[in-house]
Structures are given as C-alpha cells and as structure tokens.
Amino acid sequence: MSGRFAEAVELAADAHGAQRRLGTRIPYFAHLLVVTGLVIEDGGDEDQAIASMLHDAVEDGGGRPLLEQIRARFGERVAAIVEGCSDSIDAEPEMTWIERKRRYLDHLPEMRDDGLLRVSLADKVHNARSIVRDHRQHGQLLWERFAPRTADDQLWYYGELVKFFLARRPGPLSEDLRRAVAELEQLVERDRASAGG
C-alpha cells in the first residue's frame, strides 16, 4: 500500500468522525478497517482497499461533493466502486429502508467490476456477522435498534444478497456471508420458538 491508502484512511476518519455503529459504542471506523481487511485478504488491490475505507463516506453524509473529491484524489475506479456501494448519493425524497434495499438489489446485477463486487460483498459479510454477534449478546432486543425494520426484513435482504453473491461471485467471502445469514436465521427461529412456547 502506498501513501494513497494512508490518505484514504485519513479521509475516512474525517468523514466518519465520532460515529458509532448503530446501537453500539463501537467506533464506525472499526467497520471500515474490517471490510478493508476482508477485501485485501480476498486479493483486492490498492484501489479496492481505498474504496473499502471510503465505501460508506458518500452515503453517510458526504454526498456528491465528497464523491467528486474522492474521484479527484483517488481516481475514477475508486470513485466508481464507492458510488456502486452507496444506497444514495444525492439528496432525494425520503425513501424507506425497504425501498433503498430493493433499489440496491436491483442495481447489483449491473455491477461488472469484480472489485466493486468484492467490496460490496465484504461490507455485507461484516454487517451480517455484526448482527449475528449482537444477537448472541442481546437476543431479540437487537431488533429494537433497527426499528421499524424487523428481523424478517433483515432476513429477506440478506437472503437476497446470499442468492446473488453465491451465483455471481462464488468463493470464500460468499460462503462467509451464507454461513452468517444461516446462523442469523437459526437465531431468529429460536426466538420464535421461545416466544411460542
């Protein structure tokens, strides 16, 4: 990794500041580090590592001005990966979580750059693993932090992601996602069985 990567780390730290992972005290920056590590372990190059560090910066508030800054500083490929990983870029009418995720799922088959798919998949793997870990710790209370989204909403979304990535990008990262989602399904089913009996 060159000085470009160090610049991306600094920009990511500036963009995410003191943000925490939803409902936790974990610095958001930890997510970026894990996703970047997964991308590098999967064979990602420096552009993909940079995009991993910045993959949420645009949709989390930087918008198009930050995307253009990323393009100018790190190049077209990094900007394209960041844009492809973003649910939204421009200020637009408020969309529900389900609407944003449907749009993202519809957009996935259009992704042609394997680097973009790698970064997106690594992001989803870490998100799914985090939900599983938090469910182990907090049980059904976990879902309160996602309200009005439900466990079924999350399972639908991650189930669709598993189907897509297993078909389009089979390999260790897709298998990691499948396993995390399968464990999450088991935890949710256990909750339902406990509530029913």
C-alpha positions as CSV (number, residue, x, y, z in Angstrom):
1,M,0.0,0.0,0.0
2,S,1.3,3.4,-0.9
3,G,0.6,6.9,0.5
4,R,-2.7,6.9,-1.4
5,F,-4.0,4.3,1.1
6,A,-2.8,6.4,4.1
7,E,-4.6,9.4,2.6
8,A,-7.8,7.3,2.3
9,V,-7.6,6.3,5.9
10,E,-7.3,9.9,6.9
11,L,-10.2,10.9,4.8
12,A,-12.3,8.1,6.1
13,A,-11.5,9.1,9.7
14,D,-12.5,12.7,8.9
15,A,-15.7,11.6,7.1
16,H,-16.9,9.4,9.9
17,G,-15.6,11.3,12.8
18,A,-17.0,10.1,16.1
19,Q,-19.8,8.0,14.5
20,R,-20.6,4.7,16.2
21,R,-22.1,1.5,14.8
22,L,-25.9,1.6,15.1
23,G,-26.9,0.9,18.7
24,T,-23.4,0.3,19.9
25,R,-20.4,2.1,21.3
26,I,-18.1,0.6,18.6
27,P,-16.5,3.3,16.5
28,Y,-17.7,3.2,13.0
29,F,-14.1,3.2,11.8
30,A,-13.8,-0.4,13.1
31,H,-16.3,-1.5,10.3
32,L,-14.1,0.2,7.7
33,L,-11.0,-1.5,8.9
34,V,-12.6,-4.9,9.0
35,V,-14.1,-4.5,5.5
36,T,-10.8,-3.3,4.1
37,G,-9.0,-6.3,5.7
38,L,-11.5,-8.7,4.1
39,V,-11.0,-7.1,0.7
40,I,-7.2,-7.3,1.0
41,E,-7.4,-11.0,2.2
42,D,-9.6,-11.8,-0.8
43,G,-7.0,-10.5,-3.2
44,G,-8.1,-6.9,-3.5
45,D,-5.7,-4.3,-4.9
46,E,-4.9,-0.9,-3.6
47,D,-7.8,0.8,-5.4
48,Q,-10.2,-1.7,-3.8
49,A,-8.6,-1.2,-0.4
50,I,-9.0,2.6,-0.7
51,A,-12.6,2.2,-1.9
52,S,-13.3,-0.1,1.1
53,M,-12.1,2.6,3.5
54,L,-14.4,5.1,1.8
55,H,-17.3,2.9,0.8
56,D,-19.8,4.5,3.3
57,A,-18.5,8.1,3.3
58,V,-20.6,9.3,0.5
59,E,-24.0,7.8,1.5
60,D,-23.4,8.7,5.2
61,G,-23.4,12.4,4.6
62,G,-20.7,13.4,2.2
63,G,-22.9,13.2,-0.9
64,R,-21.9,14.1,-4.4
65,P,-19.3,16.7,-3.3
66,L,-17.4,14.0,-1.4
67,L,-17.7,11.6,-4.3
68,E,-16.1,14.2,-6.6
69,Q,-13.4,14.8,-4.1
70,I,-12.7,11.0,-4.0
71,R,-12.6,11.0,-7.8
72,A,-10.1,13.8,-7.9
73,R,-7.9,12.4,-5.2
74,F,-8.0,8.7,-5.9
75,G,-9.2,8.2,-9.5
76,E,-12.2,7.1,-11.4
77,R,-12.1,3.4,-10.4
78,V,-12.1,4.1,-6.7
79,A,-15.0,6.6,-7.2
80,A,-16.9,4.1,-9.2
81,I,-16.6,1.5,-6.5
82,V,-17.7,3.9,-3.8
83,E,-20.6,5.0,-5.9
84,G,-21.6,1.4,-6.6
85,C,-21.6,0.6,-2.9
86,S,-23.8,3.6,-2.0
87,D,-27.6,3.4,-1.5
88,S,-27.9,7.1,-2.2
89,I,-25.7,9.9,-3.2
90,D,-27.8,13.0,-3.9
91,A,-30.4,14.5,-1.6
92,E,-33.6,12.8,-2.7
93,P,-37.1,12.3,-1.4
94,E,-37.1,10.2,1.8
95,M,-37.1,6.5,0.9
96,T,-37.9,3.7,3.3
97,W,-35.2,1.2,4.2
98,I,-37.0,-1.4,2.1
99,E,-37.2,0.9,-0.9
100,R,-33.5,1.7,-0.7
101,K,-32.6,-2.0,-0.3
102,R,-34.8,-3.0,-3.2
103,R,-33.1,-0.4,-5.4
104,Y,-29.7,-1.7,-4.3
105,L,-30.6,-5.3,-5.1
106,D,-31.9,-4.2,-8.5
107,H,-28.6,-2.5,-9.1
108,L,-26.4,-5.4,-8.1
109,P,-26.7,-7.4,-11.4
110,E,-25.5,-4.3,-13.3
111,M,-22.1,-4.4,-11.4
112,R,-19.4,-5.5,-13.8
113,D,-16.3,-4.7,-11.9
114,D,-15.2,-7.6,-9.8
115,G,-13.5,-5.2,-7.4
116,L,-16.9,-3.5,-6.8
117,L,-18.5,-6.8,-6.1
118,R,-15.6,-7.7,-3.7
119,V,-16.0,-4.5,-1.7
120,S,-19.8,-4.8,-1.6
121,L,-19.6,-8.4,-0.5
122,A,-17.0,-7.7,2.2
123,D,-19.3,-5.0,3.5
124,K,-22.3,-7.3,3.7
125,V,-20.2,-10.1,5.3
126,H,-19.1,-7.8,8.1
127,N,-22.6,-6.3,8.6
128,A,-24.2,-9.8,8.8
129,R,-21.5,-11.1,11.2
130,S,-22.1,-8.0,13.4
131,I,-25.8,-8.6,13.5
132,V,-25.2,-12.2,14.5
133,R,-22.7,-11.3,17.2
134,D,-25.0,-8.6,18.6
135,H,-27.9,-11.1,18.6
136,R,-25.9,-13.6,20.6
137,Q,-25.2,-10.8,23.1
138,H,-28.6,-9.0,23.2
139,G,-31.1,-11.5,21.8
140,Q,-34.4,-10.2,20.4
141,L,-33.7,-6.7,21.9
142,L,-31.3,-6.3,19.0
143,W,-34.1,-5.6,16.6
144,E,-35.2,-2.5,18.6
145,R,-32.2,-0.6,17.3
146,F,-33.3,-1.3,13.7
147,A,-37.0,-0.3,14.1
148,P,-39.2,0.0,12.1
149,R,-37.2,-2.7,10.3
150,T,-37.9,-6.2,11.6
151,A,-36.0,-9.5,11.7
152,D,-38.0,-10.6,8.7
153,D,-36.9,-7.5,6.8
154,Q,-33.3,-8.2,7.5
155,L,-33.6,-11.9,6.7
156,W,-35.2,-11.0,3.3
157,Y,-32.5,-8.6,2.4
158,Y,-29.6,-10.8,3.4
159,G,-31.2,-13.8,1.8
160,E,-31.4,-12.0,-1.5
161,L,-27.7,-11.0,-1.1
162,V,-26.7,-14.6,-0.4
163,K,-28.5,-15.8,-3.6
164,F,-26.9,-13.1,-5.7
165,F,-23.3,-13.5,-4.4
166,L,-23.3,-17.3,-4.4
167,A,-24.4,-17.2,-8.1
168,R,-22.3,-14.3,-9.3
169,R,-19.2,-14.5,-7.1
170,P,-18.8,-17.9,-5.5
171,G,-15.9,-18.3,-3.2
172,P,-14.9,-17.9,0.5
173,L,-16.4,-14.5,1.0
174,S,-19.8,-15.6,-0.4
175,E,-19.6,-18.7,1.8
176,D,-18.9,-16.5,4.8
177,L,-22.0,-14.5,4.0
178,R,-24.1,-17.6,3.6
179,R,-22.9,-19.0,6.9
180,A,-23.6,-15.8,8.8
181,V,-27.1,-15.5,7.4
182,A,-27.8,-19.1,8.1
183,E,-26.8,-18.6,11.7
184,L,-29.0,-15.4,11.9
185,E,-31.9,-17.4,10.6
186,Q,-31.4,-20.0,13.3
187,L,-31.2,-17.4,16.0
188,V,-34.5,-15.8,14.8
189,E,-36.2,-19.2,14.6
190,R,-35.0,-20.0,18.1
191,D,-36.5,-16.6,19.3
192,R,-39.8,-17.5,17.7
193,A,-39.9,-21.0,19.2
194,S,-39.1,-19.5,22.7
195,A,-41.8,-16.9,22.3
196,G,-44.3,-19.5,21.2
197,G,-43.6,-22.0,24.0
